[in-house]
Amino acid sequence: MLWGHPLLHTRSPALHRRFAATTGVALRYRAEAVTPYEFISRARRFFAQGGWGANVTVPHKIAASELAQVLDREAAVCGAVNTLYYRGGVLCGANTDVVGLRRELLERRGLASVDDLHLTVVGAGGAARAVIVALSPHCVSVDLLVRRPQRAQALVRDLERHGIRIASVRDLAALGKDERLECTLLVDATSAWVRGEEWGIPSGSLSPGAVFYTLSYGKEADKFQRLAKQHGAGACIDGWGLLVEQAAASFALWTGVFPPTDELCEAGLAGLET
């Protein structure tokens, strides 16, 4: 089950059908648009009727963290849950986005072997928080680029309570054209450019050869690819691998079986449709 509102063009049911077929696990999975007013009662009814587990997407991730009786560390630090499951009669909450980011960027893309990994995250919302929680233990420094620096301070203070230090918070609007941002990995955790807004990072301000990463995939990531090239990116990675890996981690929590992901990640979205 996947709950969100709205639910547009989700690939999760197709992914979990593929995992079930690959592993031989009998699993029924469907997406259901549920408003914030309906979410808690719908979730409780689902589990009371014997549901194994569910995925949760916006705008229900915070509510899911409050519904769960036990949170894993990643979910607790993120303050958000994207996976609910039963363990020993207890409703548990996990944030498999964190696991997915680590598997995709650190393991599959080899960034765990980079000795001097400087991370810059664009944005300060829930997606940015998950990125920082996932990657900060492997980074020399973590910097934020945001449109509202004052609002970002709450995120910085909260992360510091969990032992995660943010080196700097910089205002996108005040970023000078001649100002150099030293980073080896830039992660865009916003959707501003998808909505047609200006990205706000001056061309030439980022370290040449940096790896650019977006949480979007498919057609939504095409514009980001062009932006990355304009900024001299050494590589540009979209969010397809994250989608696959976080789904696989959820599947494993429900079934005890971690499905193979390499083929799907390498084939991209077209591989799911074959």
Backbone as JSON, one array per atom type, in Angstrom:
{
  "sequence": "MLWGHPLLHTRSPALHRRFAATTGVALRYRAEAVTPYEFISRARRFFAQGGWGANVTVPHKIAASELAQVLDREAAVCGAVNTLYYRGGVLCGANTDVVGLRRELLERRGLASVDDLHLTVVGAGGAARAVIVALSPHCVSVDLLVRRPQRAQALVRDLERHGIRIASVRDLAALGKDERLECTLLVDATSAWVRGEEWGIPSGSLSPGAVFYTLSYGKEADKFQRLAKQHGAGACIDGWGLLVEQAAASFALWTGVFPPTDELCEAGLAGLET",
  "N": [[0.84, -1.19, 0.0], [0.48, 2.23, -0.78], [0.28, 5.46, 0.47], [-0.66, 8.78, -0.17], [-1.07, 12.27, -1.14], [-1.53, 14.61, -3.55], [-1.52, 11.61, -5.67], [0.38, 11.12, -8.28], [1.29, 9.58, -11.23], [2.83, 7.57, -9.95], [5.47, 5.24, -9.53], [5.7, 3.21, -7.77], [3.86, 0.94, -7.31], [4.42, -0.65, -9.63], [7.15, -1.15, -9.25], [7.14, -2.71, -6.89], [5.64, -4.88, -7.7], [7.44, -5.95, -9.51], [9.56, -6.62, -7.78], [8.26, -8.58, -6.21], [7.74, -10.55, -8.13], [10.34, -11.21, -8.84], [11.45, -12.24, -6.48], [9.71, -14.19, -5.71], [7.85, -13.76, -3.74], [4.6, -13.51, -2.47], [2.72, -10.74, -2.89], [0.54, -8.05, -2.49], [0.1, -4.83, -3.7], [-0.87, -1.52, -3.76], [-1.62, 1.86, -4.82], [-3.04, 4.55, -3.05], [-4.85, 7.47, -2.95], [-5.03, 9.58, -0.26], [-6.41, 11.94, 1.88], [-5.02, 14.36, 4.23], [-6.81, 14.47, 6.38], [-7.96, 11.99, 6.41], [-5.95, 10.18, 6.74], [-4.83, 9.0, 9.23], [-6.95, 7.46, 10.33], [-7.43, 5.76, 8.16], [-4.98, 4.39, 7.94], [-4.84, 3.07, 10.43], [-7.05, 1.36, 10.21], [-6.28, -0.22, 8.06], [-4.04, -1.67, 9.08], [-5.26, -2.95, 11.22], [-6.8, -4.73, 9.88], [-5.03, -6.59, 9.06], [-2.94, -5.79, 7.41], [0.38, -5.87, 6.02], [2.34, -3.88, 5.73], [3.17, -0.47, 4.77], [3.86, 2.14, 2.41], [4.51, 5.63, 2.72], [3.95, 8.83, 1.48], [4.36, 12.36, 0.67], [1.55, 14.28, 1.75], [2.05, 13.01, 4.23], [4.18, 12.09, 5.79], [5.19, 13.1, 8.24], [2.98, 12.78, 9.93], [2.86, 10.0, 9.85], [5.15, 9.36, 11.28], [4.34, 10.07, 13.8], [2.28, 8.32, 14.21], [3.51, 5.8, 14.31], [4.7, 3.42, 16.68], [7.3, 2.84, 17.36], [10.35, 4.18, 16.23], [12.94, 3.92, 13.78], [16.45, 4.91, 13.92], [17.09, 6.67, 11.8], [14.59, 7.59, 10.92], [13.75, 8.87, 13.24], [15.61, 10.98, 13.49], [15.16, 12.32, 11.1], [12.54, 12.99, 11.48], [10.45, 12.04, 10.06], [8.55, 9.56, 8.36], [8.6, 7.07, 5.88], [7.93, 4.48, 5.58], [5.91, 2.04, 7.0], [5.6, -0.7, 9.23], [4.95, -3.9, 10.79], [6.46, -5.29, 13.66], [6.95, -7.8, 15.84], [4.41, -7.37, 16.89], [4.32, -4.66, 17.18], [3.85, -1.43, 15.82], [6.01, -0.11, 13.58], [8.17, 2.53, 12.4], [10.03, 3.6, 9.61], [12.63, 5.28, 7.74], [13.29, 4.84, 4.69], [14.35, 6.29, 2.66], [16.77, 7.32, 3.47], [18.38, 5.01, 3.64], [18.23, 4.28, 0.94], [19.52, 6.44, -0.36], [22.13, 6.15, 0.61], [22.84, 3.63, -0.43], [22.61, 4.1, -3.19], [24.25, 6.43, -3.8], [26.62, 6.29, -2.19], [27.45, 3.58, -2.27], [26.76, 2.3, -4.88], [27.5, 4.36, -6.67], [29.98, 4.93, -5.77], [30.86, 6.98, -4.04], [31.54, 6.72, -1.41], [34.19, 6.1, -1.31], [35.53, 8.44, -1.74], [37.86, 10.59, -0.42], [37.78, 13.27, 0.34], [35.14, 14.52, 0.66], [32.99, 17.01, 0.05], [29.92, 18.27, 0.75], [27.23, 19.99, -0.71], [24.01, 21.1, -0.19], [21.07, 21.97, -1.76], [18.35, 23.62, -0.6], [16.14, 23.23, 2.27], [14.19, 21.62, 3.32], [12.16, 18.69, 4.09], [13.21, 16.75, 2.34], [15.84, 17.62, 2.0], [16.77, 17.3, 4.6], [16.74, 14.46, 4.86], [18.72, 13.81, 2.99], [20.99, 14.97, 4.18], [21.13, 13.56, 6.64], [21.64, 11.02, 5.63], [24.11, 11.26, 4.24], [25.97, 12.87, 5.61], [27.71, 11.58, 7.59], [29.79, 10.7, 6.01], [31.05, 12.86, 4.98], [33.36, 15.6, 4.7], [32.54, 18.19, 5.06], [29.38, 19.93, 5.31], [27.25, 22.0, 3.58], [24.63, 24.43, 3.24], [22.49, 25.73, 0.71], [20.09, 28.08, 0.39], [16.79, 29.58, -0.01], [15.51, 30.91, 1.99], [17.16, 31.81, 4.49], [16.74, 32.27, 7.28], [14.66, 30.54, 8.02], [15.95, 28.16, 7.65], [17.6, 27.91, 9.81], [16.33, 26.64, 11.92], [16.34, 23.98, 11.1], [19.11, 23.55, 11.11], [19.72, 23.83, 13.86], [18.24, 21.7, 14.91], [19.43, 19.46, 13.68], [21.96, 19.66, 14.82], [21.42, 18.9, 17.43], [21.36, 16.23, 17.12], [23.94, 15.63, 16.65], [24.91, 16.36, 14.14], [26.66, 18.5, 12.15], [26.3, 21.57, 10.44], [28.19, 23.32, 8.18], [27.88, 25.83, 6.91], [25.29, 28.21, 6.1], [23.95, 29.51, 3.28], [22.64, 32.23, 1.44], [20.79, 31.94, -1.43], [19.9, 34.05, -3.03], [21.69, 36.04, -2.49], [24.04, 35.24, -3.51], [27.06, 35.81, -5.02], [28.22, 36.41, -8.4], [30.9, 36.0, -8.79], [31.62, 34.44, -6.73], [32.97, 31.57, -5.26], [31.95, 28.26, -4.78], [32.99, 25.66, -2.98], [32.69, 22.37, -3.57], [32.33, 18.83, -3.74], [30.19, 17.26, -4.17], [27.0, 18.11, -5.15], [23.72, 18.35, -4.12], [20.51, 18.72, -5.21], [17.73, 19.4, -3.5], [15.27, 20.47, -3.95], [12.31, 21.57, -5.72], [12.11, 23.7, -7.3], [13.19, 24.44, -9.81], [11.92, 22.61, -11.41], [9.36, 23.6, -11.41], [9.69, 25.74, -13.02], [10.96, 27.92, -11.97], [13.78, 30.12, -11.39], [16.98, 28.65, -10.94], [19.0, 29.81, -9.43], [21.72, 29.61, -8.82], [24.7, 31.0, -9.75], [26.27, 30.55, -12.93], [29.39, 28.93, -13.17], [30.11, 29.23, -10.54], [30.49, 27.0, -9.03], [32.63, 24.29, -8.0], [34.71, 22.99, -10.55], [33.94, 19.93, -12.17], [32.42, 18.78, -10.17], [30.11, 16.42, -8.72], [26.77, 16.28, -9.61], [23.53, 15.93, -8.24], [20.12, 15.04, -8.41], [16.93, 14.62, -6.89], [14.84, 14.09, -8.52], [13.58, 12.26, -11.4], [13.46, 10.78, -14.71], [11.62, 12.66, -17.15], [11.46, 14.99, -15.66], [14.0, 15.35, -14.71], [15.51, 16.14, -16.86], [15.9, 18.91, -17.37], [17.5, 19.54, -15.22], [19.79, 18.12, -15.89], [20.73, 19.68, -18.01], [21.27, 22.09, -16.66], [23.32, 21.2, -14.99], [25.37, 20.63, -16.83], [25.87, 23.21, -17.77], [27.08, 24.27, -15.56], [29.45, 22.96, -15.43], [29.57, 20.31, -14.5], [31.03, 17.26, -13.35], [29.74, 14.88, -13.38], [26.32, 13.88, -13.65], [23.61, 12.81, -11.81], [20.49, 11.26, -11.65], [17.39, 10.77, -9.75], [16.44, 8.16, -9.99], [17.71, 5.74, -9.18], [17.63, 6.05, -6.39], [14.84, 5.91, -5.95], [14.36, 3.22, -6.62], [16.02, 1.88, -4.76], [15.1, 2.74, -2.22], [12.56, 1.7, -2.28], [13.12, -1.04, -2.42], [14.31, -1.41, 0.08], [12.12, -0.96, 1.73], [10.47, -3.11, 0.92], [12.02, -5.21, 1.89], [11.81, -4.83, 4.67], [9.14, -5.5, 5.07], [8.95, -8.15, 4.14], [11.23, -9.61, 4.72], [13.02, -10.21, 2.77], [15.49, -9.03, 0.65], [15.23, -7.55, -2.39], [16.85, -8.01, -5.63], [18.51, -5.21, -7.11], [20.25, -4.08, -8.94], [19.97, -4.44, -11.77], [17.58, -3.05, -12.4], [18.24, -0.45, -11.56], [20.35, 0.19, -13.27], [19.13, 0.02, -15.77], [17.29, 2.05, -15.76], [14.28, 4.09, -15.91], [13.03, 3.08, -18.2], [13.58, 0.38, -18.04], [11.79, -0.58, -16.19], [9.46, -0.55, -17.53], [9.55, -2.49, -19.41]],
  "CA": [[0.0, 0.0, 0.0], [1.13, 3.54, -0.76], [-0.64, 6.55, 0.74], [-0.19, 10.14, -0.41], [-2.11, 13.16, -1.68], [-2.11, 13.67, -4.53], [-0.63, 10.57, -6.17], [0.43, 11.26, -9.73], [2.33, 8.84, -11.97], [3.74, 6.86, -9.06], [6.04, 3.98, -10.04], [5.87, 2.26, -6.67], [3.2, -0.36, -7.52], [5.16, -1.42, -10.63], [8.4, -1.61, -8.64], [6.9, -3.79, -5.94], [5.25, -6.06, -8.48], [8.69, -6.52, -10.03], [10.26, -7.26, -6.66], [7.52, -9.78, -5.84], [7.97, -11.56, -9.17], [11.75, -11.61, -8.81], [11.77, -12.98, -5.25], [8.73, -15.24, -5.46], [7.04, -13.4, -2.58], [3.24, -13.11, -2.81], [2.52, -9.42, -2.32], [-0.38, -7.13, -3.17], [0.53, -3.46, -3.41], [-1.54, -0.54, -4.6], [-1.52, 3.24, -4.37], [-4.35, 5.11, -2.68], [-4.82, 8.88, -2.57], [-5.7, 9.78, 1.02], [-6.19, 13.3, 2.37], [-4.51, 14.4, 5.61], [-7.89, 14.24, 7.34], [-8.32, 10.57, 6.39], [-4.78, 9.3, 6.79], [-4.66, 8.23, 10.46], [-7.99, 6.43, 10.44], [-7.23, 4.78, 7.09], [-3.82, 3.58, 8.28], [-5.2, 2.18, 11.55], [-7.96, 0.33, 9.7], [-5.49, -1.12, 7.21], [-3.24, -2.59, 9.9], [-6.19, -3.77, 12.02], [-7.32, -5.76, 8.98], [-3.97, -7.54, 8.75], [-1.95, -5.29, 6.46], [1.79, -6.11, 6.39], [3.08, -2.64, 5.82], [2.77, 0.53, 3.78], [4.69, 3.31, 2.13], [3.85, 6.9, 2.95], [4.62, 9.95, 0.83], [3.81, 13.66, 1.06], [2.01, 15.08, 2.91], [1.75, 12.21, 5.42], [5.37, 11.49, 6.41], [5.28, 13.51, 9.65], [1.88, 12.09, 10.63], [3.24, 8.59, 9.98], [6.13, 9.25, 12.36], [3.61, 10.18, 15.06], [1.46, 7.12, 14.33], [4.35, 4.65, 14.64], [5.01, 3.26, 18.1], [8.75, 2.81, 17.46], [11.02, 4.71, 15.05], [14.37, 3.65, 13.67], [17.21, 6.14, 14.17], [17.0, 7.58, 10.67], [13.26, 8.21, 10.95], [13.7, 9.77, 14.39], [16.39, 12.19, 13.19], [14.48, 13.01, 10.01], [11.2, 13.42, 11.89], [9.53, 11.66, 8.98], [8.5, 8.12, 8.06], [8.04, 6.71, 4.57], [7.61, 3.05, 5.61], [5.33, 1.5, 8.22], [5.6, -2.16, 9.23], [4.8, -4.52, 12.1], [7.52, -6.16, 14.13], [6.64, -8.25, 17.19], [3.16, -6.78, 17.35], [4.5, -3.21, 17.36], [3.89, -0.69, 14.56], [7.3, 0.56, 13.49], [8.34, 3.48, 11.31], [11.39, 3.7, 9.07], [12.82, 6.21, 6.63], [14.17, 4.11, 3.78], [15.04, 7.24, 1.77], [18.15, 7.41, 3.95], [19.05, 3.78, 3.18], [18.32, 4.34, -0.51], [20.56, 7.4, -0.73], [23.44, 5.56, 0.89], [23.11, 2.55, -1.38], [22.76, 4.64, -4.53], [25.37, 7.37, -3.98], [27.86, 5.88, -1.54], [27.88, 2.25, -2.71], [26.72, 2.07, -6.32], [28.23, 5.42, -7.37], [31.35, 4.93, -5.28], [31.27, 8.19, -3.34], [32.09, 6.37, -0.1], [35.64, 6.01, -1.43], [36.09, 9.79, -1.91], [38.42, 10.98, 0.87], [37.56, 14.68, 0.64], [33.79, 14.72, 0.14], [32.34, 18.22, 0.52], [28.53, 18.21, 0.29], [26.38, 21.18, -0.7], [22.61, 20.73, -0.38], [20.19, 23.09, -2.11], [17.07, 23.4, 0.04], [16.18, 22.98, 3.71], [12.96, 20.93, 3.69], [12.27, 17.31, 4.51], [14.11, 16.01, 1.45], [17.21, 18.03, 2.34], [17.11, 16.67, 5.88], [17.07, 13.06, 4.61], [20.02, 13.79, 2.31], [22.04, 15.28, 5.16], [21.22, 12.43, 7.57], [22.23, 9.88, 4.93], [25.45, 11.44, 3.69], [26.89, 13.66, 6.44], [28.8, 10.83, 8.23], [30.86, 10.42, 5.05], [31.47, 14.13, 4.39], [34.23, 16.5, 5.44], [31.72, 19.35, 5.42], [28.04, 20.01, 4.73], [26.8, 23.38, 3.45], [23.28, 24.6, 2.72], [22.12, 26.86, -0.12], [18.64, 28.17, 0.62], [16.13, 30.83, -0.37], [15.07, 31.55, 3.24], [18.16, 31.41, 5.49], [16.24, 32.27, 8.67], [13.89, 29.31, 8.24], [16.88, 27.04, 7.66], [18.29, 27.83, 11.1], [15.65, 25.63, 12.75], [16.89, 22.7, 10.65], [20.5, 23.47, 11.58], [19.71, 23.58, 15.31], [17.72, 20.36, 15.17], [20.46, 18.5, 13.29], [23.05, 19.74, 15.8], [21.01, 18.11, 18.59], [21.65, 14.83, 16.79], [25.37, 15.5, 16.38], [25.22, 16.65, 12.73], [27.03, 19.92, 12.06], [26.23, 22.26, 9.15], [29.3, 24.27, 8.15], [27.4, 27.18, 6.58], [24.0, 28.39, 5.44], [24.14, 30.64, 2.38], [21.44, 32.72, 0.77], [20.9, 31.85, -2.88], [19.66, 35.35, -3.64], [22.84, 36.91, -2.25], [25.25, 34.58, -4.02], [27.7, 36.62, -6.05], [28.64, 35.69, -9.6], [32.32, 35.67, -8.69], [31.82, 33.68, -5.5], [33.24, 30.17, -5.52], [31.43, 27.3, -3.82], [33.81, 24.46, -3.05], [31.98, 21.14, -3.22], [32.54, 17.69, -4.63], [28.85, 16.72, -4.44], [25.89, 19.03, -4.96], [22.43, 17.67, -4.18], [19.37, 19.63, -5.26], [16.6, 18.8, -2.79], [14.11, 21.34, -4.16], [11.62, 21.34, -6.99], [11.89, 25.03, -7.87], [13.51, 24.47, -11.24], [10.89, 21.82, -12.09], [8.21, 24.49, -11.54], [10.02, 26.83, -13.93], [11.63, 29.01, -11.27], [15.22, 30.18, -11.58], [17.71, 27.83, -9.99], [19.59, 30.79, -8.53], [23.16, 29.43, -8.64], [25.37, 31.56, -10.91], [27.14, 29.67, -13.69], [30.81, 29.11, -12.89], [30.37, 29.44, -9.12], [30.74, 25.72, -8.39], [33.9, 23.65, -8.32], [34.66, 22.19, -11.78], [34.0, 18.49, -12.01], [31.6, 18.29, -9.06], [29.0, 15.53, -9.03], [25.46, 16.89, -9.37], [22.51, 14.91, -8.0], [18.76, 15.5, -8.2], [16.01, 13.6, -6.44], [13.89, 13.84, -9.6], [14.0, 11.3, -12.42], [12.66, 10.85, -15.93], [11.59, 13.94, -17.86], [11.68, 16.08, -14.71], [15.44, 15.51, -14.49], [16.18, 16.6, -18.08], [16.34, 20.3, -17.2], [18.63, 19.53, -14.28], [20.96, 17.68, -16.65], [21.23, 20.85, -18.76], [21.86, 23.0, -15.68], [24.58, 20.62, -14.53], [26.37, 20.83, -17.88], [26.21, 24.62, -17.79], [27.91, 24.55, -14.4], [30.69, 22.2, -15.5], [29.51, 19.1, -13.67], [31.78, 16.09, -13.78], [28.73, 13.84, -13.58], [24.98, 14.26, -13.19], [22.88, 11.59, -11.46], [19.09, 11.53, -11.3], [16.9, 10.09, -8.56], [15.84, 6.86, -10.25], [18.31, 4.73, -8.31], [17.08, 6.24, -5.05], [13.48, 5.37, -5.93], [14.45, 1.76, -6.6], [16.65, 1.39, -3.53], [14.25, 2.95, -1.04], [11.47, 0.73, -2.4], [13.67, -2.35, -2.08], [14.5, -1.46, 1.53], [10.77, -1.14, 2.3], [10.08, -4.48, 0.62], [12.75, -6.09, 2.8], [11.23, -4.7, 6.0], [7.85, -6.2, 5.1], [9.0, -9.56, 3.75], [12.47, -10.27, 5.14], [13.8, -10.53, 1.57], [15.94, -7.82, -0.06], [15.22, -7.92, -3.81], [17.97, -7.48, -6.43], [18.2, -3.88, -7.63], [21.25, -3.58, -9.89], [19.46, -4.39, -13.15], [16.61, -1.96, -12.51], [18.94, 0.83, -11.43], [21.15, 0.43, -14.47], [18.26, 0.16, -16.94], [16.52, 3.26, -15.67], [12.82, 3.98, -15.96], [12.62, 2.22, -19.33], [13.7, -1.01, -17.63], [10.6, -0.97, -15.44], [8.32, -0.6, -18.45], [9.72, -3.6, -20.35]],
  "C": [[0.88, 1.24, 0.0], [0.05, 4.59, -0.53], [0.03, 7.9, 0.48], [-1.34, 10.98, -0.93], [-1.46, 14.43, -2.24], [-1.1, 12.59, -4.89], [-0.68, 10.62, -7.69], [1.59, 10.45, -10.3], [3.31, 8.11, -11.06], [4.19, 5.55, -9.7], [6.1, 2.9, -8.99], [5.13, 0.94, -6.88], [3.94, -1.24, -8.53], [6.47, -1.95, -10.05], [8.16, -2.8, -7.72], [6.36, -5.04, -6.62], [6.48, -6.74, -9.06], [9.46, -7.24, -8.94], [9.59, -8.58, -6.28], [7.76, -10.9, -6.85], [9.4, -12.09, -9.12], [12.07, -12.51, -7.63], [10.82, -14.14, -4.98], [7.87, -15.0, -4.23], [5.65, -12.96, -3.06], [2.93, -11.79, -2.11], [1.52, -8.64, -3.15], [-0.04, -5.71, -2.73], [-0.22, -2.51, -4.35], [-1.39, 0.84, -3.99], [-2.93, 3.79, -4.11], [-4.16, 6.57, -2.26], [-5.67, 9.08, -1.32], [-5.39, 11.19, 1.52], [-5.62, 13.26, 3.79], [-5.57, 14.12, 6.65], [-8.23, 12.76, 7.45], [-7.16, 9.66, 6.77], [-4.72, 8.43, 8.03], [-5.7, 7.12, 10.56], [-7.83, 5.36, 9.38], [-6.07, 3.85, 7.43], [-4.16, 2.6, 9.41], [-6.11, 1.05, 11.08], [-7.21, -0.7, 8.87], [-4.71, -2.13, 8.05], [-4.12, -3.47, 10.79], [-6.75, -4.92, 11.2], [-6.23, -6.72, 8.5], [-2.95, -7.08, 7.73], [-0.53, -5.51, 6.95], [2.52, -4.81, 6.66], [2.67, -1.7, 4.7], [3.87, 1.55, 3.59], [3.84, 4.56, 2.32], [4.64, 7.99, 2.24], [3.92, 11.24, 1.22], [2.31, 13.67, 0.83], [1.93, 14.33, 4.24], [2.98, 11.73, 6.19], [5.51, 11.86, 7.89], [4.19, 12.81, 10.46], [2.2, 10.62, 10.83], [4.25, 8.39, 11.09], [5.46, 9.34, 13.72], [2.72, 8.95, 15.29], [2.27, 5.91, 14.78], [4.66, 4.62, 16.13], [6.52, 3.27, 18.35], [9.33, 3.33, 16.15], [12.45, 4.21, 14.99], [15.11, 4.99, 13.77], [17.04, 7.15, 13.04], [15.66, 8.31, 10.65], [13.16, 9.21, 12.1], [14.44, 11.07, 14.11], [15.71, 13.0, 12.09], [13.14, 13.59, 10.45], [10.15, 13.06, 10.87], [9.67, 10.17, 8.71], [7.94, 7.92, 6.67], [7.66, 5.23, 4.5], [7.08, 2.66, 6.98], [5.29, -0.02, 8.12], [5.44, -2.67, 10.66], [6.02, -5.37, 12.42], [7.22, -6.52, 15.57], [5.39, -7.62, 17.76], [3.21, -5.28, 17.57], [4.57, -2.54, 15.99], [5.15, 0.17, 14.54], [7.34, 1.5, 12.28], [9.79, 3.58, 10.9], [11.42, 4.79, 8.01], [13.81, 5.56, 5.67], [14.78, 5.01, 2.71], [16.51, 7.35, 2.17], [18.95, 6.2, 3.49], [19.26, 3.84, 1.67], [19.4, 5.29, -0.99], [21.96, 6.83, -0.51], [23.8, 4.48, -0.12], [23.38, 3.1, -2.78], [24.03, 5.47, -4.69], [26.68, 6.85, -3.39], [28.37, 4.54, -2.07], [27.91, 2.13, -4.23], [27.57, 3.1, -7.09], [29.63, 5.63, -6.83], [31.79, 6.14, -4.5], [31.81, 7.9, -1.94], [33.61, 6.31, -0.13], [36.31, 7.37, -1.63], [36.56, 10.28, -0.55], [38.02, 12.38, 1.3], [36.19, 15.09, 0.1], [33.15, 15.94, 0.83], [30.95, 18.27, -0.1], [27.88, 19.58, 0.38], [24.97, 20.73, -1.03], [21.81, 21.99, -0.68], [18.81, 22.78, -1.54], [17.22, 23.08, 1.51], [14.89, 22.32, 4.2], [13.22, 19.5, 4.12], [13.21, 16.49, 3.65], [15.56, 16.34, 1.75], [17.67, 17.38, 3.63], [17.51, 15.2, 5.68], [18.42, 12.92, 3.93], [21.15, 13.99, 3.31], [22.23, 14.12, 6.14], [21.94, 11.26, 6.91], [23.71, 10.07, 4.67], [26.45, 12.12, 4.62], [27.98, 12.83, 7.14], [29.99, 10.57, 7.31], [31.46, 11.7, 4.45], [32.42, 14.89, 5.3], [33.45, 17.72, 5.9], [30.38, 19.27, 4.71], [27.61, 21.47, 4.74], [25.4, 23.4, 2.86], [23.2, 25.84, 1.84], [20.6, 26.96, -0.09], [18.1, 29.52, 0.18], [15.67, 31.6, 0.87], [16.01, 31.14, 4.37], [17.63, 31.36, 6.92], [15.46, 31.01, 8.98], [14.81, 28.1, 8.33], [17.57, 26.86, 9.01], [17.64, 26.81, 12.03], [16.15, 24.23, 12.39], [18.3, 22.51, 11.19], [20.54, 23.14, 13.07], [19.25, 22.16, 15.63], [18.75, 19.3, 14.81], [21.62, 18.49, 14.3], [22.7, 18.96, 17.06], [21.3, 16.63, 18.39], [23.12, 14.64, 16.38], [25.77, 15.74, 14.94], [25.47, 18.15, 12.59], [26.93, 20.42, 10.62], [27.29, 23.35, 9.15], [28.83, 25.69, 7.86], [26.03, 27.11, 5.95], [24.11, 29.65, 4.59], [22.85, 30.95, 1.63], [21.64, 32.68, -0.74], [20.79, 33.22, -3.54], [20.86, 36.27, -3.51], [24.14, 36.33, -2.8], [25.83, 35.38, -5.17], [28.18, 35.79, -7.23], [30.1, 35.26, -9.54], [32.64, 34.84, -7.45], [31.96, 32.19, -5.82], [32.7, 29.3, -4.4], [32.21, 26.0, -3.99], [32.98, 23.25, -2.63], [32.35, 20.05, -4.22], [31.23, 17.02, -4.99], [27.81, 17.78, -4.15], [24.59, 18.27, -5.14], [21.33, 18.73, -4.18], [18.16, 18.93, -4.66], [15.37, 19.7, -2.86], [13.41, 20.92, -5.44], [11.38, 22.66, -7.71], [12.11, 25.06, -9.37], [12.52, 23.64, -12.05], [9.67, 22.69, -12.35], [8.49, 25.67, -12.45], [10.69, 28.01, -13.26], [13.14, 28.98, -11.57], [15.93, 29.36, -10.51], [18.43, 28.7, -8.97], [21.07, 30.65, -8.29], [23.87, 29.95, -9.88], [26.28, 30.54, -11.6], [28.59, 29.98, -13.38], [31.14, 29.26, -11.42], [30.71, 28.15, -8.38], [32.05, 25.11, -8.84], [33.77, 22.83, -9.61], [34.74, 20.7, -11.47], [33.19, 17.94, -10.86], [30.51, 17.35, -9.57], [27.7, 16.23, -8.66], [24.42, 15.78, -9.23], [21.16, 15.58, -7.78], [17.89, 14.34, -7.75], [14.98, 13.25, -7.5], [14.46, 12.82, -10.59], [13.09, 11.44, -13.64], [12.72, 12.24, -16.56], [11.86, 15.13, -16.93], [13.17, 16.36, -14.51], [16.16, 16.06, -15.71], [16.71, 18.02, -17.93], [17.53, 20.37, -16.25], [19.9, 19.07, -14.97], [21.57, 18.86, -17.41], [21.88, 21.86, -17.82], [23.23, 22.5, -15.22], [25.68, 20.83, -15.56], [26.82, 22.28, -17.94], [27.16, 25.0, -16.65], [29.17, 23.68, -14.35], [30.71, 20.94, -14.66], [30.38, 17.99, -14.25], [30.87, 14.92, -14.06], [27.41, 14.37, -13.08], [24.17, 12.99, -13.0], [21.45, 11.98, -11.09], [18.64, 10.6, -10.18], [16.29, 8.73, -8.78], [16.4, 5.77, -9.33], [17.83, 4.83, -6.88], [15.68, 5.65, -4.95], [13.5, 3.85, -5.83], [14.96, 1.26, -5.25], [15.79, 1.61, -2.3], [13.06, 1.99, -1.07], [11.94, -0.67, -2.0], [13.86, -2.5, -0.57], [13.16, -1.61, 2.24], [10.3, -2.58, 2.12], [10.75, -5.46, 1.59], [12.21, -6.01, 4.22], [9.93, -5.47, 6.12], [8.0, -7.71, 4.97], [10.2, -10.32, 4.29], [13.37, -10.64, 3.99], [14.18, -9.22, 0.88], [16.05, -8.17, -1.55], [16.45, -7.38, -4.54], [17.57, -6.15, -7.07], [19.12, -3.42, -8.76], [20.68, -3.43, -11.3], [18.49, -3.24, -13.34], [17.28, -0.6, -12.44], [19.7, 1.18, -12.7], [20.28, 0.67, -15.7], [17.48, 1.47, -16.93], [15.03, 3.0, -15.77], [12.33, 3.06, -17.09], [12.67, 0.75, -18.95], [12.49, -1.5, -16.88], [9.43, -1.2, -16.39], [8.43, -1.72, -19.45], [9.09, -4.87, -19.78]]
}
